[in-house]
Structures are given as structure tokens and as C-alpha cells.
């Protein structure tokens, strides 16, 4: 009798397991898109329900913290030297930015704002700076001259201004990922302006396929020719490049990436840097830092840090495209 009951319970358990698996496999994948932070977002997730209102509400809260184009945001008020206690979005971004600034020897620097503005790539319209102005702005560009104390930003010089533009977009992807995780969603891909977090599997039960664009001068984002396709999951990915944000003056091209150590736009042969890390905020910041470093320094840093993987597209001696992949990056390349 006991054996018969055991078989009955085993059968019920088996049927319940099958029902759960079938129901899980039948949960649809939803895709939503829209505009945020002046760019396009595309999010695909496996879940019964429309999460667009909730996601956009979270992104608007994020914008109210870290957007320098929002006059009432936390970072705007910090840059005006208002006496405020910052929120959790700002504090998380600030603390991670300071860590990466130290790790990269200042190639990434949260105090880059005055220089970026002066070169016309920031949140204020700047005039083309001369060498005296650059030297002056370098005096207030140093992440070591600012800190967070009890939630308040303390500056050594009130002229110091912060910019999270090289890290905030990646962080916003992590914020949406955290929201989806809180819903128990196991399969999703979040893309905000090319910064990505992928988790689980796609709707075909495969890895998520992500294309890296060829770094062709394209300020209008018309050219979408693919250089490499990656297949990945459970990581963050970000790409930084100077092929879409630049201008010419007196026949010379000026890229939007400013070296915080020299005060001038970079002139390296790296055209784009793609980084894979455990989170998108780290990937975003390091992609920018690698553009600043240049090929040799960036290769050395990437090879010495097994927690990340990287791909650099750079210009050869004859202007041809060349690529560098860390050993770990090679496993993501679609065959």
C-alpha cells in the first residue's frame, strides 16, 4: 500500500514538473522600445505583462539623478555647489567612477566636465579652447580632488564639475536589469543606446547575438555595417568610439573623447573599444578609458584584468581596419 501511494505521489510530482516546464516555455517574449536620454532603447524580456510604464518610470527617476541636461537633477545641483544630500543612484555611480578612475590611472575621470564643455562635447556650449584655457581647466580636472562624505559631494575647488556621461548610460542598463531581476525574469536583453545587458536565452533558446558596428565616420548613425557578431549571456557590454561624435575645425578632426590627463581630444589609432564585464556600468567606463589610453596601454590593461574582455578596432598603417581581441573575448565571437 505504501509503495502504491509513493508511486501516486511520484506521478503527481512528475506531472506538476512537466506542467511548470510547459507553462514556462509558453511564457511569451515581449519587446518594447522608445526614447530616453536622447537615444533609443530596445528591451526584450520573457514575462507575461507589459513592463514599459514601470521601466520608463525607473529611467525617469534615474534621469532626475544623473542627467546634466536636466536642470533640477542631483548632478546639476552638485555642479552648482548646492548643499544637498545625493541619492542612491548618484552615490553608486560616483563610488564606482572613483574606483575605475584609480584603476585606470586617471584615464577615466568623473571631473572631466569643464574640459568636455570647453571642447563642445559637454552639457554646456563651449568655444574652441586655446592652450592657456586647457592648462587652466586641467587645474580643476582631477578625481582625487573630490569626495563623498555622508552623501554630500566635497570639492577642493568649487569650480570642479562632474560628468557621468561616460558611465551613466551603462549604469542605467544595470538599473533596468535589476528591475527585471526583481520580477523573477530570467531571460532578457536590454539595449540603451548600444550599451547592453544580456541574461539567459533568447526566444529561440540560444545565446543573445550582438553586433559590433564598423567604426565608419557616421555622425547621423545611418551606417550600421557590422564588423563582428558576438554571442553572449549573463554579462554587460559597452562600446565607445569616435566615429559618431566629432567635428572638423580648420581641416582637423576633433573626437569627443577627451584625455583628462592632457586636456585634449585623443588622437590615437583606436577607432572603437568594446568591453564585456559583469555589469554594464563597468564596461561603459572602461570602454571610454581604453579610448583614452590608446592601443598599447589598453591592450596591456585588458590582458592584465581577467574579469573583463575587450575588442579594439583600430586603424592600420595604411588606414585599413584591424582588430585586437583578448583571449577571453574570442569565445564570444559567432562562428
Long-range contacts (C-beta under 8 A, 24 or more apart in sequence): 29-187, 29-202, 29-203, 36-63, 36-172, 36-192, 37-63, 37-67, 37-168, 37-169, 37-172, 37-192, 37-193, 38-69, 39-169, 39-192, 39-193, 39-194, 40-193, 41-190, 41-191, 41-192, 41-193, 42-191, 43-176, 43-188, 43-189, 43-190, 43-191, 44-188, 44-189, 44-202, 44-203, 45-180, 45-185, 45-187, 45-188, 45-189, 46-185, 46-186, 46-187, 46-188, 46-200, 46-203, 47-180, 47-183, 47-185, 51-179, 51-180, 51-183, 54-179, 55-176, 55-179, 58-175, 58-176, 58-179, 59-172, 59-175, 59-176, 61-89, 62-89, 62-168, 62-171, 62-172, 62-175, 65-89, 65-90, 66-90, 66-93, 66-164, 66-168, 66-171, 67-168, 68-113, 68-122, 68-123, 68-163, 68-164, 68-165, 69-123, 75-162, 75-164, 78-153, 78-162, 79-113, 79-161, 79-162, 81-155, 81-158, 83-152, 84-152, 85-150, 85-151, 85-152, 86-148, 86-151, 86-152, 86-153, 89-171, 89-175, 91-148, 91-151, 92-171, 93-164, 93-167, 93-168, 93-171, 93-281, 94-148, 94-153, 94-162, 94-164, 95-148, 96-167, 96-171, 96-281, 96-282, 96-285, 97-143, 97-164, 97-167, 97-285, 98-143, 98-147, 100-167, 100-282, 100-285, 100-286, 100-289, 101-143, 102-143, 104-286, 104-289, 104-292, 104-293, 104-301, 106-142, 106-143, 106-260, 106-261, 107-259, 107-260, 107-261, 107-289, 107-290, 107-292, 107-293, 107-297, 108-166, 108-167, 108-260, 108-285, 108-286, 108-288, 108-289, 108-292, 109-141, 109-142, 109-143, 109-260, 110-143, 110-146, 110-162, 110-163, 110-164, 110-167, 111-140, 111-141, 111-142, 111-143, 111-145, 111-146, 111-160, 111-161, 111-162, 111-163, 111-260, 112-141, 112-163, 112-166, 112-258, 112-260, 113-161, 113-162, 113-163, 114-140, 114-141, 114-159, 114-160, 114-161, 115-141, 115-258, 115-260, 115-263, 116-163, 116-165, 116-256, 116-258, 117-161, 119-254, 119-256, 119-258, 119-265, 120-247, 121-245, 121-256, 121-258, 122-163, 122-165, 123-163, 123-165, 128-249, 134-263, 134-264, 135-263, 137-263, 138-262, 138-263, 141-260, 141-263, 142-260, 166-240, 166-284, 166-285, 166-288, 167-281, 167-284, 167-285, 167-288, 169-193, 169-195, 169-238, 169-284, 170-195, 170-236, 170-238, 170-279, 170-280, 170-281, 170-282, 170-283, 170-284, 170-285, 171-280, 171-281, 171-284, 173-197, 173-236, 173-280, 173-281, 174-236, 174-279, 174-280, 174-281, 177-280, 194-238, 194-239, 195-236, 195-237, 195-238, 195-239, 195-280, 195-283, 195-284, 196-236, 196-237, 196-238, 196-280, 197-235, 197-236, 197-237, 197-279, 197-280, 198-232, 198-233, 198-234, 198-235, 198-237, 199-233, 199-234, 200-233, 200-234, 201-233, 206-231, 207-231, 207-232, 207-233, 208-232, 208-233, 209-334, 210-237, 212-239, 212-272, 212-274, 212-311, 212-313, 213-239, 213-272, 214-313, 214-321, 215-241, 215-242, 215-243, 215-271, 215-272, 215-313, 215-321, 216-243, 217-243, 217-246, 218-243, 218-244, 219-244, 219-245, 219-246, 227-313, 227-321, 227-323, 228-311, 228-323, 228-333, 228-334, 229-333, 229-334, 230-276, 230-332, 230-333, 230-334, 231-332, 231-333, 231-334, 232-276, 232-332, 235-276, 235-277, 235-278, 236-276, 236-277, 236-278, 236-279, 236-280, 236-281, 236-282, 236-283, 236-284, 237-274, 237-275, 237-276, 237-277, 237-280, 237-283, 238-274, 238-275, 238-280, 238-283, 238-284, 238-286, 238-287, 239-272, 239-273, 239-274, 239-275, 239-287, 240-272, 240-273, 240-284, 240-287, 240-288, 240-290, 240-291, 241-271, 241-272, 241-273, 241-291, 241-313, 242-266, 242-271, 242-272, 242-291, 243-271, 243-272, 257-288, 257-291, 257-292, 258-292, 259-292, 260-292, 261-292, 266-291, 266-292, 266-294, 268-293, 268-294, 268-295, 268-314, 269-294, 269-295, 269-314, 269-315, 269-316, 270-294, 270-295, 270-298, 270-312, 270-313, 270-314, 271-313, 271-314, 271-315, 271-321, 272-312, 272-313, 273-298, 273-310, 273-311, 273-312, 274-310, 274-311, 274-312, 275-302, 275-308, 275-309, 275-310, 276-308, 276-309, 276-310, 276-328, 276-329, 276-332, 277-307, 277-308, 277-309, 278-307, 282-308, 283-308, 286-310, 295-324, 299-324, 302-326, 303-327
